[in-house]
Amino acid sequence: MRVYLDNAATTPVDKAVLQAMYEVMETQYGNPSSIHAHGREVRTIIEKARKSVAGLLHASPAEFFFTSGGTEADNMAIRSGILDHNIKHAITSRIEHHAVVHTLQSLEKTGLIKLSYVNIDHKGNVDTGHLEELLKSEDRSFVSLMHANNELGTITDIAAIGEICEQYDAIFHCDTVQTMGHYPHDLTKLKVHFMVCAAHKVHGPKGVGFLYINHKIKINPILFGGSQERNMRGGTENVYGIVGLAKALEIAYSEMDHHQQYIQDLKSYTIAQLRENIPGIAFNGEINPEKSLYTVLNVSFPAMDMAEMLLFSLDIAGISASGGSACSSGTNIGSHVLDAIQADPTRPAVRFSFSKYNTKEEIDYVVAKVKEICKV
């Protein structure tokens, strides 16, 4: 039996998404920048997809720019948001994705910004009081905080963060890669300047995403070469990927309530089965359904010999998951997220992440194999 529980890394492509992409691949091959009929037909397809995405998020199509994925979108928002507005101070947390942390650190390294880290607690929750202190201490700041952590699943109240940022005239960028298509985002209400999507996190294709840029803020591109995406992102558009992204989000929104309940039940079942079968099991981050991303569960197993072989043993048993541990010394490379929440470095950690395609039978198999590996 093979079980895929690494959906926070990437998800299987929905068959309806594949079909939508295939139909365009088969019949539409024009360059959307061409002015002849073949090109105009493809341009219409792209704009229809853009309008669909915008409608789901309650925003204007003019505020969405298609990219190669979340990393490019994060880089574009951060670099242009900071440089084009002459921002000298940025705030983030130590548990952000590397696409965010490394981009900000590169700007700090060159002396362009001062970078501050907002405090977080042992579950990955942002200290909003400390955020306000940091915002008060400097002139206009750039704030980059994700909606839900990709390793822990801990959810940040981005509506509250947006209100705080507005109070201090800060630019707010939110990495929403893990929550786009899993939770509704109403951009008529959220006080956010930038949001991002990667289609492959929500049963769409790899290599495509988008950056939402609120109409109140203007930035310059970081990729040049053509007038595509209204002069904001040079390069011929990934037409088939864009079609797949729009279709994946349409499906996600139409089935959101059902999938949320189904996957949350799977996660709760996994927690209960692990507690029942593995003495000393613990969980990293929030597991309260109100505060935790329902697709992600980070598990700390009891200390064991050859802990570094745990993921390998799971793979041999046919179970795909991801893992990491806190650094126990300055020489080993562990999870920067688990380090930041001061997780026990002697306990191996595994992230199980779920999708609509997983079943309780698969969870039973995983728990049985984990029990064998842990020798309990």
C-alpha positions as a Markdown table, in Angstrom:
| # | Residue | x | y | z |
|---|---|---|---|---|
| 1 | Met | 0.0 | 0.0 | 0.0 |
| 2 | Arg | 1.2 | 3.5 | -0.8 |
| 3 | Val | -0.1 | 6.5 | 1.2 |
| 4 | Tyr | 0.5 | 10.1 | 0.2 |
| 5 | Leu | 0.5 | 12.4 | 3.2 |
| 6 | Asp | 2.6 | 15.3 | 1.9 |
| 7 | Asn | -0.1 | 17.5 | 0.5 |
| 8 | Ala | 1.4 | 20.7 | 2.1 |
| 9 | Ala | 4.3 | 20.1 | -0.3 |
| 10 | Thr | 2.2 | 19.5 | -3.4 |
| 11 | Thr | -1.2 | 17.9 | -4.2 |
| 12 | Pro | -2.4 | 15.5 | -6.9 |
| 13 | Val | -3.9 | 17.3 | -9.8 |
| 14 | Asp | -7.7 | 17.0 | -9.9 |
| 15 | Lys | -8.9 | 15.1 | -13.0 |
| 16 | Ala | -11.3 | 18.0 | -13.9 |
| 17 | Val | -8.3 | 20.3 | -13.9 |
| 18 | Leu | -6.4 | 18.0 | -16.2 |
| 19 | Gln | -9.3 | 17.9 | -18.5 |
| 20 | Ala | -9.7 | 21.7 | -18.6 |
| 21 | Met | -6.0 | 22.1 | -19.4 |
| 22 | Tyr | -6.0 | 19.3 | -22.0 |
| 23 | Glu | -8.9 | 20.8 | -23.9 |
| 24 | Val | -7.0 | 24.1 | -24.2 |
| 25 | Met | -3.7 | 22.4 | -25.1 |
| 26 | Glu | -5.4 | 20.4 | -27.8 |
| 27 | Thr | -7.2 | 23.3 | -29.5 |
| 28 | Gln | -5.5 | 26.6 | -28.5 |
| 29 | Tyr | -1.9 | 27.2 | -29.4 |
| 30 | Gly | -1.7 | 30.8 | -30.3 |
| 31 | Asn | 0.5 | 33.3 | -28.5 |
| 32 | Pro | -1.7 | 35.5 | -26.3 |
| 33 | Ser | 0.4 | 38.6 | -27.2 |
| 34 | Ser | -0.3 | 38.1 | -31.0 |
| 35 | Ile | -3.0 | 40.3 | -32.5 |
| 36 | His | -4.3 | 37.7 | -35.0 |
| 37 | Ala | -7.3 | 35.5 | -34.3 |
| 38 | His | -5.3 | 32.6 | -32.8 |
| 39 | Gly | -3.7 | 35.0 | -30.3 |
| 40 | Arg | -6.9 | 36.8 | -29.5 |
| 41 | Glu | -8.7 | 33.6 | -28.7 |
| 42 | Val | -6.0 | 32.6 | -26.1 |
| 43 | Arg | -5.9 | 36.1 | -24.6 |
| 44 | Thr | -9.6 | 35.7 | -24.0 |
| 45 | Ile | -9.0 | 32.4 | -22.2 |
| 46 | Ile | -6.5 | 34.0 | -19.9 |
| 47 | Glu | -8.7 | 37.0 | -19.1 |
| 48 | Lys | -11.7 | 34.6 | -18.4 |
| 49 | Ala | -9.5 | 32.7 | -15.9 |
| 50 | Arg | -8.4 | 36.0 | -14.3 |
| 51 | Lys | -12.0 | 37.1 | -14.0 |
| 52 | Ser | -12.9 | 33.8 | -12.4 |
| 53 | Val | -10.2 | 34.0 | -9.8 |
| 54 | Ala | -11.0 | 37.6 | -9.0 |
| 55 | Gly | -14.7 | 36.8 | -8.6 |
| 56 | Leu | -13.9 | 34.0 | -6.1 |
| 57 | Leu | -11.9 | 36.4 | -4.0 |
| 58 | His | -14.2 | 39.4 | -4.4 |
| 59 | Ala | -11.7 | 41.7 | -6.1 |
| 60 | Ser | -11.0 | 43.3 | -9.4 |
| 61 | Pro | -9.4 | 41.2 | -12.2 |
| 62 | Ala | -7.0 | 44.1 | -12.7 |
| 63 | Glu | -5.5 | 43.3 | -9.2 |
| 64 | Phe | -4.3 | 39.8 | -10.2 |
| 65 | Phe | -1.1 | 39.0 | -11.9 |
| 66 | Phe | -0.2 | 35.4 | -12.9 |
| 67 | Thr | 3.3 | 34.2 | -11.9 |
| 68 | Ser | 5.3 | 30.9 | -11.9 |
| 69 | Gly | 4.1 | 30.2 | -8.4 |
| 70 | Gly | 4.2 | 31.3 | -4.8 |
| 71 | Thr | 8.0 | 32.0 | -4.6 |
| 72 | Glu | 8.0 | 34.4 | -7.5 |
| 73 | Ala | 4.9 | 36.1 | -6.2 |
| 74 | Asp | 6.4 | 36.5 | -2.7 |
| 75 | Asn | 9.7 | 37.9 | -4.2 |
| 76 | Met | 7.8 | 40.3 | -6.4 |
| 77 | Ala | 5.6 | 41.6 | -3.5 |
| 78 | Ile | 8.5 | 41.9 | -1.1 |
| 79 | Arg | 11.2 | 43.4 | -3.3 |
| 80 | Ser | 9.0 | 45.8 | -5.2 |
| 81 | Gly | 6.8 | 46.6 | -2.2 |
| 82 | Ile | 9.9 | 47.7 | -0.2 |
| 83 | Leu | 12.1 | 49.2 | -2.9 |
| 84 | Asp | 9.5 | 51.1 | -4.8 |
| 85 | His | 8.1 | 52.7 | -1.7 |
| 86 | Asn | 11.4 | 53.4 | -0.1 |
| 87 | Ile | 10.6 | 51.3 | 3.0 |
| 88 | Lys | 13.5 | 51.1 | 5.4 |
| 89 | His | 12.0 | 48.7 | 8.0 |
| 90 | Ala | 10.5 | 45.3 | 7.5 |
| 91 | Ile | 8.8 | 43.0 | 10.0 |
| 92 | Thr | 8.4 | 39.2 | 9.7 |
| 93 | Ser | 8.5 | 36.2 | 11.9 |
| 94 | Arg | 11.1 | 33.4 | 12.2 |
| 95 | Ile | 8.6 | 30.8 | 11.0 |
| 96 | Glu | 7.9 | 32.2 | 7.6 |
| 97 | His | 8.6 | 30.3 | 4.4 |
| 98 | His | 12.1 | 30.6 | 3.1 |
| 99 | Ala | 10.6 | 32.5 | 0.0 |
| 100 | Val | 9.8 | 35.2 | 2.5 |
| 101 | Val | 12.6 | 35.0 | 5.0 |
| 102 | His | 15.5 | 34.7 | 2.6 |
| 103 | Thr | 14.2 | 37.5 | 0.4 |
| 104 | Leu | 14.0 | 39.9 | 3.3 |
| 105 | Gln | 17.3 | 38.8 | 4.6 |
| 106 | Ser | 18.9 | 39.5 | 1.3 |
| 107 | Leu | 17.6 | 43.0 | 1.4 |
| 108 | Glu | 18.9 | 43.4 | 5.0 |
| 109 | Lys | 22.3 | 42.0 | 4.0 |
| 110 | Thr | 22.7 | 44.7 | 1.4 |
| 111 | Gly | 21.8 | 47.4 | 3.9 |
| 112 | Leu | 18.6 | 48.4 | 2.2 |
| 113 | Ile | 16.4 | 47.6 | 5.2 |
| 114 | Lys | 16.4 | 47.0 | 8.9 |
| 115 | Leu | 14.7 | 43.6 | 9.6 |
| 116 | Ser | 12.8 | 42.9 | 12.8 |
| 117 | Tyr | 11.2 | 39.7 | 13.9 |
| 118 | Val | 7.9 | 39.7 | 15.8 |
| 119 | Asn | 7.7 | 37.4 | 18.8 |
| 120 | Ile | 5.9 | 34.1 | 18.5 |
| 121 | Asp | 4.8 | 31.7 | 21.2 |
| 122 | His | 5.7 | 28.0 | 21.4 |
| 123 | Lys | 2.8 | 27.1 | 19.1 |
| 124 | Gly | 3.7 | 29.7 | 16.4 |
| 125 | Asn | 1.1 | 32.3 | 17.3 |
| 126 | Val | 2.1 | 35.9 | 16.6 |
| 127 | Asp | 2.4 | 38.3 | 19.5 |
| 128 | Thr | 0.3 | 41.2 | 18.2 |
| 129 | Gly | 1.3 | 43.5 | 21.1 |
| 130 | His | 4.9 | 43.1 | 20.1 |
| 131 | Leu | 4.0 | 43.7 | 16.4 |
| 132 | Glu | 2.5 | 47.1 | 17.5 |
| 133 | Glu | 5.6 | 47.9 | 19.4 |
| 134 | Leu | 7.8 | 47.3 | 16.3 |
| 135 | Leu | 5.5 | 49.3 | 14.1 |
| 136 | Lys | 5.6 | 52.2 | 16.6 |
| 137 | Ser | 9.4 | 52.1 | 16.8 |
| 138 | Glu | 10.1 | 52.9 | 13.1 |
| 139 | Asp | 8.7 | 55.0 | 10.3 |
| 140 | Arg | 6.5 | 53.3 | 7.7 |
| 141 | Ser | 7.1 | 49.5 | 7.8 |
| 142 | Phe | 6.6 | 46.5 | 5.5 |
| 143 | Val | 5.0 | 43.6 | 7.3 |
| 144 | Ser | 5.1 | 40.0 | 5.9 |
| 145 | Leu | 3.2 | 37.4 | 7.9 |
| 146 | Met | 1.7 | 34.2 | 6.5 |
| 147 | His | -1.9 | 33.1 | 7.0 |
| 148 | Ala | -1.1 | 29.5 | 8.0 |
| 149 | Asn | 2.3 | 28.0 | 8.7 |
| 150 | Asn | 3.3 | 25.3 | 6.2 |
| 151 | Glu | 5.0 | 23.2 | 8.9 |
| 152 | Leu | 2.9 | 23.7 | 12.0 |
| 153 | Gly | -0.5 | 24.5 | 10.6 |
| 154 | Thr | -0.9 | 27.4 | 13.1 |
| 155 | Ile | -3.3 | 30.0 | 11.7 |
| 156 | Thr | -2.7 | 33.7 | 12.1 |
| 157 | Asp | -5.6 | 36.1 | 12.3 |
| 158 | Ile | -4.7 | 38.1 | 9.2 |
| 159 | Ala | -7.9 | 40.3 | 9.6 |
| 160 | Ala | -6.6 | 41.5 | 12.9 |
| 161 | Ile | -3.0 | 41.9 | 11.5 |
| 162 | Gly | -4.4 | 43.9 | 8.6 |
| 163 | Glu | -6.2 | 46.3 | 10.9 |
| 164 | Ile | -3.1 | 46.9 | 12.9 |
| 165 | Cys | -1.0 | 47.5 | 9.8 |
| 166 | Glu | -3.6 | 50.0 | 8.5 |
| 167 | Gln | -3.5 | 51.9 | 11.9 |
| 168 | Tyr | 0.3 | 52.4 | 11.4 |
| 169 | Asp | 0.2 | 52.9 | 7.6 |
| 170 | Ala | 2.3 | 49.7 | 7.1 |
| 171 | Ile | 2.3 | 47.7 | 3.9 |
| 172 | Phe | 1.0 | 44.2 | 4.6 |
| 173 | His | 2.1 | 41.2 | 2.5 |
| 174 | Cys | 0.5 | 37.8 | 3.4 |
| 175 | Asp | 1.8 | 34.5 | 2.1 |
| 176 | Thr | -1.5 | 32.6 | 1.6 |
| 177 | Val | -0.1 | 29.6 | -0.3 |
| 178 | Gln | -1.3 | 27.1 | 2.2 |
| 179 | Thr | -4.8 | 28.5 | 2.7 |
| 180 | Met | -5.8 | 29.7 | -0.8 |
| 181 | Gly | -8.7 | 27.4 | -1.9 |
| 182 | His | -9.0 | 26.0 | 1.6 |
| 183 | Tyr | -10.5 | 29.1 | 3.3 |
| 184 | Pro | -12.5 | 31.9 | 1.7 |
| 185 | His | -10.7 | 35.2 | 1.3 |
| 186 | Asp | -12.9 | 38.2 | 0.9 |
| 187 | Leu | -10.7 | 41.0 | -0.3 |
| 188 | Thr | -13.4 | 43.6 | 0.1 |
| 189 | Lys | -12.9 | 43.2 | 3.9 |
| 190 | Leu | -9.2 | 42.2 | 4.4 |
| 191 | Lys | -6.8 | 45.1 | 4.9 |
| 192 | Val | -4.0 | 43.5 | 2.8 |
| 193 | His | -1.8 | 44.8 | 0.0 |
| 194 | Phe | -0.4 | 41.6 | -1.3 |
| 195 | Met | -1.5 | 37.9 | -1.3 |
| 196 | Val | -0.2 | 34.9 | -3.2 |
| 197 | Cys | -1.3 | 31.6 | -4.6 |
| 198 | Ala | 0.5 | 28.5 | -5.9 |
| 199 | Ala | -1.9 | 26.3 | -7.9 |
| 200 | His | -0.2 | 23.0 | -7.0 |
| 201 | Lys | -1.2 | 23.4 | -3.3 |
| 202 | Val | -4.9 | 23.1 | -4.2 |
| 203 | His | -5.0 | 20.2 | -6.8 |
| 204 | Gly | -3.8 | 22.4 | -9.7 |
| 205 | Pro | -0.6 | 22.2 | -11.8 |
| 206 | Lys | 2.9 | 23.1 | -10.8 |
| 207 | Gly | 4.6 | 26.2 | -12.2 |
| 208 | Val | 1.8 | 28.7 | -11.9 |
| 209 | Gly | 0.4 | 31.0 | -9.3 |
| 210 | Phe | -0.7 | 34.6 | -8.8 |
| 211 | Leu | 0.1 | 37.7 | -6.9 |
| 212 | Tyr | -2.8 | 39.9 | -5.8 |
| 213 | Ile | -1.9 | 43.5 | -5.6 |
| 214 | Asn | -4.4 | 45.9 | -4.0 |
| 215 | His | -5.3 | 48.7 | -6.4 |
| 216 | Lys | -4.3 | 51.2 | -3.7 |
| 217 | Ile | -0.6 | 50.3 | -4.1 |
| 218 | Lys | 1.6 | 50.5 | -7.1 |
| 219 | Ile | 4.8 | 48.6 | -7.8 |
| 220 | Asn | 7.2 | 47.9 | -10.6 |
| 221 | Pro | 8.0 | 44.5 | -12.0 |
| 222 | Ile | 11.0 | 42.4 | -11.2 |
| 223 | Leu | 10.9 | 40.4 | -14.5 |
| 224 | Phe | 11.3 | 42.3 | -17.7 |
| 225 | Gly | 11.1 | 41.2 | -21.3 |
| 226 | Gly | 7.7 | 42.0 | -22.6 |
| 227 | Ser | 4.4 | 43.7 | -22.0 |
| 228 | Gln | 2.6 | 40.7 | -20.6 |
| 229 | Glu | 0.4 | 40.9 | -17.5 |
| 230 | Arg | -0.2 | 44.6 | -18.2 |
| 231 | Asn | 3.6 | 45.3 | -18.2 |
| 232 | Met | 4.0 | 43.7 | -14.7 |
| 233 | Arg | 5.6 | 40.4 | -15.6 |
| 234 | Gly | 7.5 | 39.8 | -18.8 |
| 235 | Gly | 7.4 | 36.4 | -20.5 |
| 236 | Thr | 4.8 | 34.5 | -22.5 |
| 237 | Glu | 2.0 | 33.4 | -20.2 |
| 238 | Asn | 1.7 | 29.8 | -19.0 |
| 239 | Val | -1.7 | 29.6 | -20.6 |
| 240 | Tyr | -2.5 | 25.9 | -19.7 |
| 241 | Gly | -1.3 | 26.5 | -16.2 |
| 242 | Ile | -3.5 | 29.5 | -15.8 |
| 243 | Val | -6.5 | 27.6 | -17.0 |
| 244 | Gly | -5.6 | 24.8 | -14.5 |
| 245 | Leu | -5.2 | 27.3 | -11.6 |
| 246 | Ala | -8.6 | 28.9 | -12.3 |
| 247 | Lys | -10.3 | 25.5 | -12.6 |
| 248 | Ala | -8.7 | 24.2 | -9.4 |
| 249 | Leu | -9.8 | 27.3 | -7.4 |
| 250 | Glu | -13.3 | 27.0 | -8.9 |
| 251 | Ile | -13.5 | 23.4 | -7.7 |
| 252 | Ala | -12.0 | 24.3 | -4.3 |
| 253 | Tyr | -14.5 | 27.0 | -3.6 |
| 254 | Ser | -17.5 | 25.0 | -4.8 |
| 255 | Glu | -16.6 | 22.0 | -2.5 |
| 256 | Met | -14.9 | 24.0 | 0.3 |
| 257 | Asp | -17.3 | 23.3 | 3.2 |
| 258 | His | -17.5 | 19.6 | 2.4 |
| 259 | His | -13.7 | 19.2 | 2.0 |
| 260 | Gln | -13.0 | 21.2 | 5.2 |
| 261 | Gln | -15.2 | 18.9 | 7.3 |
| 262 | Tyr | -14.0 | 15.7 | 5.7 |
| 263 | Ile | -10.3 | 16.6 | 6.0 |
| 264 | Gln | -10.6 | 18.0 | 9.5 |
| 265 | Asp | -12.3 | 14.7 | 10.5 |
| 266 | Leu | -9.3 | 12.8 | 9.1 |
| 267 | Lys | -6.9 | 15.0 | 11.0 |
| 268 | Ser | -8.8 | 14.6 | 14.3 |
| 269 | Tyr | -8.9 | 10.8 | 13.7 |
| 270 | Thr | -5.2 | 10.7 | 13.1 |
| 271 | Ile | -4.5 | 12.7 | 16.3 |
| 272 | Ala | -6.8 | 10.3 | 18.3 |
| 273 | Gln | -5.2 | 7.1 | 16.8 |
| 274 | Leu | -1.6 | 8.3 | 17.4 |
| 275 | Arg | -2.4 | 9.2 | 21.0 |
| 276 | Glu | -4.0 | 5.8 | 21.5 |
| 277 | Asn | -1.1 | 3.8 | 20.0 |
| 278 | Ile | 2.1 | 5.8 | 20.5 |
| 279 | Pro | 2.9 | 6.6 | 24.2 |
| 280 | Gly | 4.5 | 10.0 | 24.7 |
| 281 | Ile | 3.3 | 11.4 | 21.3 |
| 282 | Ala | 3.1 | 15.2 | 21.1 |
| 283 | Phe | 2.1 | 17.7 | 18.5 |
| 284 | Asn | 3.8 | 20.9 | 17.4 |
| 285 | Gly | 1.8 | 24.0 | 16.7 |
| 286 | Glu | -1.9 | 24.5 | 17.2 |
| 287 | Ile | -4.2 | 21.5 | 16.9 |
| 288 | Asn | -7.4 | 23.4 | 18.0 |
| 289 | Pro | -9.5 | 23.3 | 14.8 |
| 290 | Glu | -10.3 | 27.0 | 15.3 |
| 291 | Lys | -6.6 | 27.9 | 15.2 |
| 292 | Ser | -5.1 | 25.2 | 13.0 |
| 293 | Leu | -5.0 | 24.6 | 9.3 |
| 294 | Tyr | -7.0 | 21.4 | 8.8 |
| 295 | Thr | -4.7 | 20.0 | 6.2 |
| 296 | Val | -1.5 | 20.0 | 8.4 |
| 297 | Leu | -0.5 | 18.0 | 11.5 |
| 298 | Asn | 3.1 | 18.2 | 12.9 |
| 299 | Val | 3.9 | 15.3 | 15.1 |
| 300 | Ser | 6.8 | 14.9 | 17.6 |
| 301 | Phe | 7.6 | 11.3 | 18.3 |
| 302 | Pro | 9.4 | 10.0 | 21.4 |
| 303 | Ala | 13.1 | 10.1 | 21.3 |
| 304 | Met | 14.5 | 7.0 | 19.6 |
| 305 | Asp | 17.7 | 5.5 | 18.3 |
| 306 | Met | 18.4 | 6.4 | 14.7 |
| 307 | Ala | 15.7 | 9.1 | 14.8 |
| 308 | Glu | 17.1 | 10.4 | 11.5 |
| 309 | Met | 15.9 | 7.1 | 9.8 |
| 310 | Leu | 12.2 | 7.7 | 10.8 |
| 311 | Leu | 11.2 | 9.3 | 7.5 |
| 312 | Phe | 13.2 | 6.7 | 5.5 |
| 313 | Ser | 11.4 | 3.9 | 7.4 |
| 314 | Leu | 8.1 | 5.5 | 6.6 |
| 315 | Asp | 9.1 | 5.7 | 2.9 |
| 316 | Ile | 10.1 | 2.1 | 2.9 |
| 317 | Ala | 6.6 | 1.3 | 4.3 |
| 318 | Gly | 5.0 | 3.2 | 1.4 |
| 319 | Ile | 4.2 | 6.3 | 3.4 |
| 320 | Ser | 5.1 | 9.7 | 1.9 |
| 321 | Ala | 5.4 | 12.5 | 4.5 |
| 322 | Ser | 7.9 | 15.2 | 5.3 |
| 323 | Gly | 9.8 | 15.9 | 8.4 |
| 324 | Gly | 12.5 | 17.7 | 10.3 |
| 325 | Ser | 13.7 | 18.4 | 13.7 |
| 326 | Ala | 15.0 | 21.2 | 15.7 |
| 327 | Cys | 18.7 | 21.8 | 15.5 |
| 328 | Ser | 20.5 | 20.1 | 18.4 |
| 329 | Ser | 23.8 | 21.8 | 17.5 |
| 330 | Gly | 25.3 | 24.3 | 15.1 |
| 331 | Thr | 26.3 | 21.7 | 12.7 |
| 332 | Asn | 23.1 | 19.9 | 11.8 |
| 333 | Ile | 20.5 | 21.4 | 9.6 |
| 334 | Gly | 17.0 | 21.1 | 11.0 |
| 335 | Ser | 13.7 | 22.9 | 10.6 |
| 336 | His | 14.0 | 26.7 | 11.2 |
| 337 | Val | 10.3 | 26.6 | 12.2 |
| 338 | Leu | 10.8 | 24.0 | 14.9 |
| 339 | Asp | 13.9 | 25.8 | 16.1 |
| 340 | Ala | 11.9 | 29.1 | 16.4 |
| 341 | Ile | 9.2 | 27.5 | 18.6 |
| 342 | Gln | 12.0 | 25.7 | 20.6 |
| 343 | Ala | 10.8 | 22.2 | 19.9 |
| 344 | Asp | 12.7 | 19.4 | 21.6 |
| 345 | Pro | 15.6 | 18.6 | 19.4 |
| 346 | Thr | 15.8 | 15.0 | 20.7 |
| 347 | Arg | 12.4 | 14.1 | 19.3 |
| 348 | Pro | 12.0 | 13.4 | 15.6 |
| 349 | Ala | 9.2 | 15.4 | 13.9 |
| 350 | Val | 7.0 | 14.4 | 11.0 |
| 351 | Arg | 4.5 | 16.6 | 9.1 |
| 352 | Phe | 1.5 | 14.7 | 7.9 |
| 353 | Ser | -0.6 | 16.7 | 5.5 |
| 354 | Phe | -3.9 | 15.6 | 4.2 |
| 355 | Ser | -6.1 | 16.1 | 1.1 |
| 356 | Lys | -9.6 | 15.2 | -0.1 |
| 357 | Tyr | -8.1 | 12.0 | -1.6 |
| 358 | Asn | -7.0 | 10.5 | 1.7 |
| 359 | Thr | -9.0 | 8.0 | 3.7 |
| 360 | Lys | -9.4 | 6.6 | 7.2 |
| 361 | Glu | -8.1 | 3.2 | 5.9 |
| 362 | Glu | -4.9 | 4.9 | 4.9 |
| 363 | Ile | -4.6 | 6.5 | 8.4 |
| 364 | Asp | -5.1 | 3.1 | 10.0 |
| 365 | Tyr | -2.3 | 1.7 | 7.9 |
| 366 | Val | 0.0 | 4.7 | 8.7 |
| 367 | Val | -0.6 | 4.4 | 12.4 |
| 368 | Ala | 0.1 | 0.6 | 12.4 |
| 369 | Lys | 3.4 | 1.2 | 10.5 |
| 370 | Val | 4.4 | 4.0 | 12.8 |
| 371 | Lys | 3.7 | 1.7 | 15.8 |
| 372 | Glu | 6.0 | -0.9 | 14.3 |
| 373 | Ile | 8.8 | 1.6 | 13.6 |
| 374 | Cys | 8.6 | 3.0 | 17.1 |
| 375 | Lys | 8.5 | -0.5 | 18.6 |
| 376 | Val | 5.6 | 0.1 | 20.9 |
